[in-house]
Amino acid sequence: MRIGIDMMGGDFAPLETTLGALHARRELDNAHTLVLIGHEAEIRSIMAQHGGDASAFEFVNTDEVIGMAENPTKAFQQKPGSSIAVGFHLLKEKKIDAFASAGNTGAMMVGSMFAIKPVNGILRPAISSIVPKEDGGVGILLDVGINADCKPEMLQQFAILGSIFAEDVYRIANPRVGLMSIGEEDEKGNMLTKEANTLLKTTPHINFIGNLEGRDLFNNKADVIVCDGFTGNVMLKLAESFYSLIRKRGLHDTYFDRFDFENYGGTPVLGVNSTVIIAHGISNAKAIKNMILHACDVAQAGMPDKISRALSEISLGEQLSK
């Protein structure tokens, strides 16, 4: 397994990305190769200062960086020598099995859509967020931001993506899928959720349990929570704000400690033809380490093939029903 890491991505790169890579290397066995993509001399210098062994890594030197505030499409096109563009080139050529970055999120999405491309049949890829559950488990909320406006068929695909992700990466058997709405009854909600509810009832190989309300986000009612990206992003940012308020007030609670994004590292772009992990721009060494470990888990799950098969079965079912 070869994991490519954008060493120049993030507000604190390359120091924190280098330290995170060193931490991850200590936790991974020799079956995993970490390919560090960025300013090689600078990365090696940081490793030397912190007692790291540079010979434990592979390096791909790059001389350009896509800044966090740059226009994603223009930067990706105009900076082919950047760590992000080079990372996607390596991923496309199958020289690495996954690519992870805390850099420009827009540029990462551009690379995912146009270099790697969505799985055949996917209308729009999605990104998810882990939701800590009261019972100690986790739930998966998607989409959380890249698809503000959705069609019912997109929510149907999000349910499939989330189910495969929950089962194959988080080992949740037969994950329960809920649709976020304003009431549990099927007739509640806007046009999008009503039509999506009808579709999800007949979608094969997902365990759809019906509508959820906002109060169900953190309880154990569902394992996968499906919504449009506008709703998902509002819910995610609201949860993050409560965590920030608790921290500011010096309160300590083992449950709310699990809301710290550093524990999860990053999230995959679900529905594309390889493993792409996007991390928070303010990621520190701990978050970068967990981003790399998560990339290994997602790559090993082989999700693109499973997504393709699931979409094929839905397409076949629709043809037979006509």
PELINRA-V598001 format. One record per residue. N is the residue number from 0. SS is DSSP state (H for helix, E for strand, C for the rest). OMEGA is omega in degrees with one decimal (* if undefined). BURIAL is b if it has 9 or more other C-alpha atoms within 8 Angstrom, else e. Layout:
n:N ss:SS omega:OMEGA burial:BURIAL
n:N ss:SS omega:OMEGA burial:BURIAL
This chain:
n:0 ss:C omega:-178.2 burial:e
n:1 ss:E omega:-176.5 burial:b
n:2 ss:E omega:177.2 burial:b
n:3 ss:E omega:-176.8 burial:b
n:4 ss:E omega:174.1 burial:b
n:5 ss:E omega:-175.3 burial:b
n:6 ss:C omega:-177.2 burial:b
n:7 ss:C omega:-176.7 burial:b
n:8 ss:C omega:178.1 burial:b
n:9 ss:C omega:-177.1 burial:b
n:10 ss:C omega:-174.4 burial:b
n:11 ss:C omega:177.0 burial:b
n:12 ss:C omega:0.6 burial:b
n:13 ss:C omega:-177.6 burial:b
n:14 ss:H omega:-175.3 burial:b
n:15 ss:H omega:177.3 burial:b
n:16 ss:H omega:178.8 burial:b
n:17 ss:H omega:178.4 burial:b
n:18 ss:H omega:178.0 burial:b
n:19 ss:H omega:177.6 burial:b
n:20 ss:H omega:177.3 burial:b
n:21 ss:H omega:178.6 burial:b
n:22 ss:H omega:-179.1 burial:b
n:23 ss:H omega:-179.6 burial:b
n:24 ss:H omega:-179.8 burial:b
n:25 ss:H omega:-176.9 burial:e
n:26 ss:H omega:-177.5 burial:e
n:27 ss:C omega:177.4 burial:b
n:28 ss:C omega:-174.7 burial:e
n:29 ss:C omega:175.7 burial:e
n:30 ss:C omega:-179.8 burial:e
n:31 ss:C omega:176.7 burial:b
n:32 ss:E omega:177.1 burial:b
n:33 ss:E omega:-178.1 burial:b
n:34 ss:E omega:-175.0 burial:b
n:35 ss:E omega:-173.5 burial:b
n:36 ss:E omega:-177.6 burial:b
n:37 ss:E omega:-179.5 burial:b
n:38 ss:C omega:-171.4 burial:b
n:39 ss:H omega:-176.9 burial:b
n:40 ss:H omega:-179.0 burial:e
n:41 ss:H omega:179.8 burial:e
n:42 ss:H omega:179.0 burial:b
n:43 ss:H omega:179.6 burial:b
n:44 ss:H omega:178.8 burial:e
n:45 ss:H omega:178.9 burial:b
n:46 ss:H omega:-179.6 burial:b
n:47 ss:H omega:179.8 burial:b
n:48 ss:H omega:-175.7 burial:e
n:49 ss:C omega:175.4 burial:e
n:50 ss:C omega:179.5 burial:e
n:51 ss:C omega:-179.4 burial:e
n:52 ss:C omega:-177.6 burial:e
n:53 ss:H omega:-178.5 burial:e
n:54 ss:H omega:179.3 burial:e
n:55 ss:H omega:-176.3 burial:e
n:56 ss:C omega:166.5 burial:b
n:57 ss:E omega:-177.8 burial:b
n:58 ss:E omega:169.1 burial:b
n:59 ss:E omega:-175.1 burial:b
n:60 ss:E omega:174.5 burial:e
n:61 ss:C omega:-175.4 burial:b
n:62 ss:C omega:179.2 burial:b
n:63 ss:E omega:179.2 burial:e
n:64 ss:C omega:171.8 burial:b
n:65 ss:C omega:-178.3 burial:b
n:66 ss:C omega:-176.7 burial:e
n:67 ss:C omega:-175.2 burial:b
n:68 ss:C omega:-177.6 burial:e
n:69 ss:C omega:174.6 burial:b
n:70 ss:C omega:-171.7 burial:e
n:71 ss:H omega:-175.6 burial:b
n:72 ss:H omega:180.0 burial:b
n:73 ss:H omega:-177.5 burial:e
n:74 ss:H omega:-179.3 burial:b
n:75 ss:H omega:-178.6 burial:b
n:76 ss:H omega:-172.6 burial:e
n:77 ss:H omega:179.9 burial:e
n:78 ss:C omega:-179.8 burial:b
n:79 ss:C omega:178.3 burial:e
n:80 ss:C omega:179.4 burial:b
n:81 ss:E omega:-178.8 burial:b
n:82 ss:H omega:179.0 burial:b
n:83 ss:H omega:-179.0 burial:b
n:84 ss:H omega:178.5 burial:b
n:85 ss:H omega:178.3 burial:b
n:86 ss:H omega:179.1 burial:b
n:87 ss:H omega:175.7 burial:b
n:88 ss:H omega:178.6 burial:b
n:89 ss:H omega:179.5 burial:b
n:90 ss:H omega:178.7 burial:b
n:91 ss:H omega:-179.5 burial:b
n:92 ss:C omega:179.0 burial:e
n:93 ss:C omega:174.7 burial:e
n:94 ss:C omega:169.0 burial:e
n:95 ss:C omega:-177.8 burial:b
n:96 ss:C omega:178.8 burial:b
n:97 ss:E omega:176.9 burial:b
n:98 ss:E omega:-175.8 burial:b
n:99 ss:E omega:-177.9 burial:b
n:100 ss:E omega:170.0 burial:b
n:101 ss:C omega:-176.8 burial:b
n:102 ss:C omega:-176.1 burial:b
n:103 ss:C omega:-175.5 burial:b
n:104 ss:H omega:179.2 burial:b
n:105 ss:H omega:178.6 burial:b
n:106 ss:H omega:176.5 burial:b
n:107 ss:H omega:177.5 burial:b
n:108 ss:H omega:176.4 burial:b
n:109 ss:H omega:177.9 burial:b
n:110 ss:H omega:179.9 burial:b
n:111 ss:H omega:-175.2 burial:b
n:112 ss:H omega:-169.4 burial:b
n:113 ss:H omega:175.5 burial:e
n:114 ss:H omega:-178.6 burial:b
n:115 ss:H omega:177.1 burial:b
n:116 ss:C omega:177.9 burial:b
n:117 ss:E omega:171.2 burial:b
n:118 ss:C omega:-179.1 burial:b
n:119 ss:C omega:-179.9 burial:e
n:120 ss:C omega:179.1 burial:e
n:121 ss:C omega:179.5 burial:b
n:122 ss:C omega:177.0 burial:e
n:123 ss:C omega:172.6 burial:e
n:124 ss:C omega:-179.2 burial:b
n:125 ss:E omega:168.8 burial:b
n:126 ss:E omega:-174.5 burial:b
n:127 ss:E omega:172.2 burial:b
n:128 ss:E omega:174.9 burial:b
n:129 ss:E omega:-179.8 burial:b
n:130 ss:E omega:177.8 burial:b
n:131 ss:E omega:-179.5 burial:b
n:132 ss:C omega:-178.2 burial:b
n:133 ss:C omega:-175.7 burial:b
n:134 ss:C omega:179.9 burial:e
n:135 ss:C omega:178.4 burial:e
n:136 ss:C omega:178.7 burial:e
n:137 ss:E omega:171.1 burial:b
n:138 ss:E omega:-178.9 burial:b
n:139 ss:E omega:179.7 burial:b
n:140 ss:E omega:177.3 burial:b
n:141 ss:E omega:0.8 burial:b
n:142 ss:C omega:-178.4 burial:b
n:143 ss:C omega:172.0 burial:b
n:144 ss:C omega:-173.6 burial:b
n:145 ss:C omega:179.2 burial:e
n:146 ss:C omega:-176.3 burial:b
n:147 ss:C omega:178.2 burial:b
n:148 ss:C omega:-173.9 burial:e
n:149 ss:C omega:169.2 burial:b
n:150 ss:C omega:178.8 burial:e
n:151 ss:H omega:-179.8 burial:b
n:152 ss:H omega:177.2 burial:e
n:153 ss:H omega:177.0 burial:b
n:154 ss:H omega:175.7 burial:b
n:155 ss:H omega:179.0 burial:b
n:156 ss:H omega:176.7 burial:b
n:157 ss:H omega:178.8 burial:b
n:158 ss:H omega:178.5 burial:b
n:159 ss:H omega:179.7 burial:b
n:160 ss:H omega:-178.4 burial:b
n:161 ss:H omega:179.7 burial:b
n:162 ss:H omega:179.4 burial:b
n:163 ss:H omega:178.8 burial:b
n:164 ss:H omega:-178.7 burial:b
n:165 ss:H omega:-175.0 burial:b
n:166 ss:H omega:-170.6 burial:b
n:167 ss:H omega:179.1 burial:b
n:168 ss:C omega:-177.6 burial:b
n:169 ss:C omega:173.2 burial:e
n:170 ss:C omega:175.0 burial:e
n:171 ss:C omega:-176.8 burial:b
n:172 ss:C omega:176.8 burial:e
n:173 ss:C omega:-173.7 burial:e
n:174 ss:C omega:179.3 burial:b
n:175 ss:E omega:-177.3 burial:b
n:176 ss:E omega:175.9 burial:b
n:177 ss:E omega:179.2 burial:b
n:178 ss:E omega:-178.5 burial:b
n:179 ss:E omega:-178.9 burial:b
n:180 ss:C omega:179.9 burial:b
n:181 ss:C omega:177.3 burial:b
n:182 ss:C omega:-177.2 burial:b
n:183 ss:C omega:-176.5 burial:b
n:184 ss:C omega:-177.6 burial:e
n:185 ss:C omega:-175.2 burial:b
n:186 ss:C omega:179.6 burial:e
n:187 ss:C omega:175.3 burial:b
n:188 ss:C omega:176.2 burial:b
n:189 ss:C omega:-177.1 burial:e
n:190 ss:H omega:-178.9 burial:e
n:191 ss:H omega:-176.3 burial:b
n:192 ss:H omega:178.7 burial:b
n:193 ss:H omega:179.6 burial:b
n:194 ss:H omega:178.1 burial:b
n:195 ss:H omega:178.3 burial:b
n:196 ss:H omega:179.3 burial:b
n:197 ss:H omega:179.4 burial:e
n:198 ss:H omega:-175.1 burial:b
n:199 ss:H omega:178.7 burial:b
n:200 ss:H omega:-176.7 burial:e
n:201 ss:C omega:-179.4 burial:e
n:202 ss:C omega:-178.4 burial:b
n:203 ss:C omega:171.8 burial:e
n:204 ss:C omega:167.7 burial:e
n:205 ss:C omega:-178.5 burial:b
n:206 ss:E omega:-175.7 burial:e
n:207 ss:E omega:-176.9 burial:b
n:208 ss:E omega:177.6 burial:e
n:209 ss:E omega:-177.3 burial:b
n:210 ss:E omega:172.4 burial:b
n:211 ss:E omega:170.1 burial:b
n:212 ss:C omega:-177.4 burial:b
n:213 ss:H omega:-179.5 burial:e
n:214 ss:H omega:-179.5 burial:e
n:215 ss:H omega:-173.9 burial:b
n:216 ss:C omega:-173.1 burial:b
n:217 ss:C omega:177.2 burial:b
n:218 ss:C omega:-171.9 burial:b
n:219 ss:C omega:-176.0 burial:b
n:220 ss:C omega:-178.1 burial:e
n:221 ss:C omega:177.8 burial:b
n:222 ss:C omega:179.5 burial:b
n:223 ss:E omega:-179.2 burial:b
n:224 ss:E omega:-173.8 burial:b
n:225 ss:E omega:176.5 burial:b
n:226 ss:C omega:173.9 burial:b
n:227 ss:C omega:-174.9 burial:b
n:228 ss:H omega:177.8 burial:b
n:229 ss:H omega:179.4 burial:b
n:230 ss:H omega:-177.4 burial:b
n:231 ss:H omega:-179.4 burial:b
n:232 ss:H omega:177.4 burial:b
n:233 ss:H omega:-179.3 burial:e
n:234 ss:H omega:179.9 burial:e
n:235 ss:H omega:-178.6 burial:b
n:236 ss:H omega:177.0 burial:e
n:237 ss:H omega:178.3 burial:e
n:238 ss:H omega:178.6 burial:e
n:239 ss:H omega:-179.1 burial:b
n:240 ss:H omega:177.5 burial:e
n:241 ss:H omega:177.2 burial:e
n:242 ss:H omega:179.4 burial:b
n:243 ss:H omega:178.9 burial:e
n:244 ss:H omega:179.2 burial:e
n:245 ss:H omega:179.6 burial:b
n:246 ss:H omega:-178.9 burial:b
n:247 ss:H omega:-178.7 burial:e
n:248 ss:C omega:175.8 burial:e
n:249 ss:C omega:-179.5 burial:e
n:250 ss:C omega:178.8 burial:e
n:251 ss:C omega:178.7 burial:e
n:252 ss:C omega:-174.9 burial:e
n:253 ss:H omega:178.0 burial:e
n:254 ss:H omega:-176.7 burial:b
n:255 ss:H omega:173.5 burial:b
n:256 ss:H omega:-179.0 burial:b
n:257 ss:C omega:176.8 burial:b
n:258 ss:C omega:-179.6 burial:b
n:259 ss:C omega:-175.9 burial:b
n:260 ss:H omega:-178.5 burial:b
n:261 ss:H omega:-177.9 burial:b
n:262 ss:H omega:-173.2 burial:b
n:263 ss:C omega:171.7 burial:b
n:264 ss:C omega:-177.0 burial:b
n:265 ss:C omega:-178.9 burial:b
n:266 ss:E omega:179.5 burial:b
n:267 ss:E omega:167.5 burial:b
n:268 ss:E omega:-174.4 burial:b
n:269 ss:E omega:176.8 burial:b
n:270 ss:C omega:175.6 burial:b
n:271 ss:E omega:-168.5 burial:b
n:272 ss:C omega:174.1 burial:b
n:273 ss:C omega:-178.3 burial:b
n:274 ss:E omega:177.0 burial:b
n:275 ss:E omega:-178.7 burial:b
n:276 ss:E omega:178.4 burial:b
n:277 ss:E omega:-179.9 burial:b
n:278 ss:C omega:-179.9 burial:b
n:279 ss:C omega:-178.6 burial:b
n:280 ss:C omega:-179.1 burial:b
n:281 ss:C omega:-177.1 burial:e
n:282 ss:C omega:173.2 burial:b
n:283 ss:C omega:-175.6 burial:b
n:284 ss:H omega:179.5 burial:b
n:285 ss:H omega:179.7 burial:b
n:286 ss:H omega:178.9 burial:b
n:287 ss:H omega:177.0 burial:b
n:288 ss:H omega:-178.1 burial:b
n:289 ss:H omega:173.4 burial:b
n:290 ss:H omega:-178.7 burial:b
n:291 ss:H omega:179.4 burial:b
n:292 ss:H omega:178.8 burial:b
n:293 ss:H omega:177.5 burial:b
n:294 ss:H omega:177.3 burial:b
n:295 ss:H omega:-178.4 burial:b
n:296 ss:H omega:-178.2 burial:b
n:297 ss:H omega:179.6 burial:b
n:298 ss:H omega:-179.6 burial:b
n:299 ss:H omega:-178.3 burial:e
n:300 ss:H omega:178.8 burial:e
n:301 ss:C omega:-172.9 burial:e
n:302 ss:H omega:-176.2 burial:b
n:303 ss:H omega:179.4 burial:b
n:304 ss:H omega:-179.7 burial:e
n:305 ss:H omega:177.0 burial:b
n:306 ss:H omega:179.9 burial:b
n:307 ss:H omega:179.5 burial:b
n:308 ss:H omega:-179.3 burial:e
n:309 ss:H omega:179.2 burial:b
n:310 ss:H omega:178.5 burial:b
n:311 ss:H omega:180.0 burial:e
n:312 ss:H omega:176.6 burial:b
n:313 ss:H omega:179.5 burial:b
n:314 ss:H omega:179.0 burial:e
n:315 ss:H omega:179.0 burial:e
n:316 ss:H omega:179.4 burial:e
n:317 ss:H omega:178.7 burial:e
n:318 ss:H omega:-179.0 burial:e
n:319 ss:H omega:-177.5 burial:e
n:320 ss:H omega:-179.0 burial:e
n:321 ss:C omega:* burial:e
